[in-house]
């Protein structure tokens, strides 16, 4: 099981990476929602 923290309220990608927070890239999902009506 993954015990990584969620970056609630953290806006800095550098801090997310440096502190080992869990990051999920949702770019593809958002692109599909925007472009498929």
C-alpha positions as CSV (number, residue, x, y, z in Angstrom):
1,X,0.0,0.0,0.0
2,X,1.2,3.5,-0.8
3,X,1.6,5.8,2.3
4,X,2.4,9.0,0.4
5,X,0.6,12.2,1.5
6,X,-1.9,14.1,-0.6
7,X,-0.9,17.7,-1.4
8,X,-4.0,19.4,-0.2
9,X,-3.6,23.2,-0.5
10,X,-0.1,23.0,-2.0
11,X,0.3,24.9,-5.2
12,X,4.0,24.5,-5.8
13,X,4.9,21.5,-8.0
14,X,8.5,21.8,-6.8
15,X,7.3,21.4,-3.2
16,X,5.1,18.5,-4.1
17,X,8.1,16.7,-5.7
18,X,10.6,17.7,-3.0
19,X,8.3,16.6,-0.1
20,X,7.3,13.3,-1.7
21,X,3.5,14.1,-2.0
22,X,1.4,11.9,-4.3
23,X,0.8,13.7,-7.7
24,X,-1.7,12.5,-10.3
25,X,-1.5,14.1,-13.8
26,X,-5.1,14.6,-15.0
27,X,-4.1,16.5,-18.2
28,X,-5.3,13.8,-20.6
29,X,-8.6,13.3,-18.8
30,X,-9.3,17.1,-18.8
31,X,-8.3,17.3,-22.5
32,X,-10.7,14.5,-23.4
33,X,-13.6,16.1,-21.4
34,X,-13.0,19.5,-23.1
35,X,-12.7,18.1,-26.7
36,X,-15.4,15.4,-26.8
37,X,-18.3,17.6,-25.8
